């Protein structure tokens, strides 16, 4: 397996899989990706936890369901002491039935939350299996001592050879190896890691497949990336997000208002000359308050966090997941994100009076000692064109290495020839500084390459520019369509690149991004993020290098690559284990899916209360006020069956909606107005119609026994 191919698969082979998985989770039929036996264990544990959560100290954290529990306790007491609050017209069987339905309502809500928490715990348990006591080859001076990985400290140097596990998080300081990261990322294909650059970071618990590396440990015991992952995916430890707290406050306020209304109702009915029994009042209260969303709200949030984790993205908080759903602007690097990032030589272009053979020959000469992908691609292109490539071509020459300051490299030969290759403006400056000649057609041909989205490299011999090497970078397939989807969502895309303005404009046009920043420096990214935020917008960006850390920290959603530096991962609030820069687009979709799910089910919950009003309110009053029978539009069997039918529907709708809460609403890019109309049409109208049908069917069944 060649080195470039492995990197290519690691960096670019995930996006299609993830995109399909978004649709699969949103629209599939299964709740889990685990085997059937694991599903059974999750369900059994969730049922157990549903009863444990009946503890009032736990239930009070969910005010809506706590009210239902208090109602259950009161009706249960009335089942054995029906006249506790005075003479009661309700029969014991009715009180017991109401108690059982209320208990089931609470258990269904607890089950939903426990099921979501169980998924997170199952993921954490899987990660814990990867975190084990690994023997570490600790380097002490010139000796290698075998110690426990638990004793390693930040700064220790360890050696990991073929077949051995890496004992802790660190950075490779020597060597190159193929690493199996399947225990962490789930990807079966190994990845190449090497010292220096952005692919030097390794994670404890991963396995060396080939070669040998020397690693400097970058975390103390208990503070490794795997430790943080385990704590983050523990659903039970998840803190409520600001949006969830706000919605919970609104729902609690509605519950309080309905409690006041129901408590005042006996005084109103007493004035009319009749009384309403306490169990009926409790049934009315439970049907009035938003129990459906109250029972599912926590599960939706936990499942949203778990769904991000299933896509191999670790979110540092639920706030980061929700913020991704409200993103207005995405900052994207060109290389490796929008384009494949492998700039390959595709053409040799003569300048002035030079010939093709001269350009090919000296392009090869300047590339024989160039180990970069670009340099190797020059050699390969020359070979395909019949150029003779021999190491002896540079015998005796002094190699001039590439430097960021000069932006060129080359050779000085003993016979006085000086050959240089580099950026066009850098080569022009070098030639002109030596009193050399710059052909008139240089800028024209360089601009043609730039307009095609390529990068021109100039080749000069003895202070004369003889030709250009056309380096071509390819936009990833489907990027234009994906950016169009983002545009439909009202999200602006900004491409950052170090290329010149002409090249940047061409790539931006081909990819379909909204704006671009050419010749971009790290501080430029921070500036554009701050500008967008000053306009009241939320900004997301991806990065993997230490120079990206300030911008990742500034962004509202910063997605760091797991293959990147420690500084980048610590600055971001999300880490992509697959190190796929384009996954920021999927993360935004997941965040929007979470918000859509919560909004849709809240709409459904409030809407279906309307039908319950038509069921239970006429049932309460039509005995004393016969005219109220006009509101009995569903033609329910009796007042008792109407109340019980509404309560039963109120209970069973929660487990029926659990799969939807877990998977999330199927996401489709659309504007906010279109989304609002869609939710009102499907979940608003559906929330009104479904209870009418459901309550009527339940009433027909109850009529057979009453």
PyMOL commands that set and color helices and strands:
alter all, ss='L'
color gray80, all
select helices_A, chain A and resi 3-12+15-27+36-52+56-59+63-80+92-130+149-151+182-185+225-233+235-237+242-272+278-288+291-310+318-325+356-365+373-384+391-394+424-433+442-451+479-488+501-511+522-534+546-554+566-571+583-621+626-631+639-663+672-703
alter helices_A, ss='H'
color red, helices_A
select strands_A, chain A and resi 135-140+143-148+157-160+170-180+191-194+201-202+207-210+213-217+313-315+329-333+344-350+398-400+408-412+418-423+455-461+464-472+492-496+515-517+539-543+557-561+574-576
alter strands_A, ss='S'
color yellow, strands_A
deselect
rebuild
show_as cartoon
